[in-house]
Amino acid sequence: MEIARQQTILPDDEGLARTRVRFLTAETVEPDQVRDAILASWWRSREFEVPADHIDLPYFAEQNLDTPMLRGATPVLERLGDQLEGQPISLIITDPTGVVLSQRTGDTDLRRHLESVELVPGYSYGERFVGTNGIGTALEDGRATYVFGHEHYAEHLENLACAGVPIQHPISGKTIGAVDLTCWRKDAGGLLVALARTTAEQIRQALLTHSNLRELVLFQAYLQACRRTTGIVMAFNKDIVMMNDCARQLLDPADQSVVLSRAREELAAGRRATATLTLSSGGKVRLYCRRVDGHREGDVAGGVLSVKLLEPDADTGTSALPMLPMFLPGVVGSAPLWLRCGHDVDQCFARREWVVLAGEPGTGKYTLARGVHQRRNPAGRLHVLDATRADDWAEELHRELIEDPPDSVVIRHVDKLSPADVRTLISTLEEARADTRAPWVALTLASDTDPALAELLAYFPRTVSVPPLRRHAEDLGDLVPLVLNRISTGLSCSPAALHLLMRANWPGNVAQLQRVLKQVSKLRRTGTIHPVDLPAEYHTINRRQLNRFEAVERDAIVRGLEDAGGNKLRAAKLLGISRATIYRKIHEYGIVTPDH
């Protein structure tokens, strides 16, 4: 099947090259010198400040490869791959933002070239990153797009031709990805666009085949709800979730998950339900849920819900506005989850209500309790009991809670207590609660779901969940300067290094951050921390635990890239490996390449 070499009327190669140079040097380009769609894309590329002389794309490690689109596309691409076997054509599938999910290339030379320009899984070919190209421009324009040779904005793509077509979901109509066919410029033919269109339509039909009648019924109910309101509308069943733009703009992903989970619970008990829910920002919303029945009796297609943001002074007494920051001594952070947590603990202190702080080790549970105490009672005494360090548990409890109680007591690591020590704590709390001098008590533990602690936790009306650092990574912009100031007054963190720290998973939370910055401060005592100063594992996006050999190999590649200023070809030569190998290893280890 000869597709790439079919004859067609193609743009004048030399004329295009001159026109592109004139555009890049801010000279006048007449409309008839380049196609309108390409010129419009060039202007967008300039506005995006896309570099024309090199390719430096963002890499996204975590991609969901088990989606209906990919399941529908796989057999289509396999059939097409068999038909095009031996031809220098690459078959590419991307997500709706242009991130490459799948790339099939039968020709070795073409595959190597696509690796060199990062047209491989995980990298984004969105127009804002690489400029005019078949994938990004098709997604930007929402229609089939053909980009030939020097029509590409980036010069490293000028020897390629590509045809991209957006893939629309057959039910919702939304763009869920793109299919792209790429070949050498010298082999390009007019049938490339037609084949890309046909492939996209075959994938859409495959998706329709996988869509059952229940999904069609649910989609109709969702459209009806959208027509009745301009607010937040969502529809769901066990397989799919649909939401309008208002839901995406006003609810962050964590709140979307909470709203859907509550709606499922409500509809499990009846056909219609109304519920009020607190968001991570501290505001409240009211849910109006209804079940959608299928065509057959007893069949349930799913549920549709609308969400109303409650105004201040509504009957709940709360506001849907974002929660305002609150000053807590020694505590920083403004992410909604962290703010909600701080406000909850502060309210418990104001009511003299004993509280449990639950969360992973190193999340800042004690720091939060101490900050609230210092805010509310700066002159008062705060004592700490650590269950892992107590020599005489019963005596310490009695002294701190009964004999000479301070204003506040934080009891740490309660989940580490033996059953006998838990019983001692319960009896002492029972005695302290009857005393008018009883302090405010906060417990810290990893989880409040241990049945062995149920009797103890009954003395604490409220549990506040302290989020792990990865759930409020945006607070690293405040946390890093705070930690550095405590370690060394002469250190600061560059934006590039902070960006790498924000992409880390932080299983050890703030405690791990402190250890890392202490390690860095031993090597750089003053000045600015740059990416090269960070341990090698923070140049990668963690996917799995590496063995010792893999960790050594990863570290060598990271250092090689730093020595080469981010140039992958130069790094490969320094390391004595092939260009294909270094690209494969970068993808495998999720290495974030330095700017160059």
Order of alpha helices (4+ residues) and beta strands (2+ residues): alpha-alpha-alpha-beta-beta-alpha-alpha-alpha-beta-beta-beta-alpha-alpha-beta-beta-alpha-alpha-beta-beta-beta-alpha-beta-alpha-beta-alpha-beta-alpha-beta-alpha-beta-alpha-beta-alpha-alpha-beta-alpha-alpha-alpha
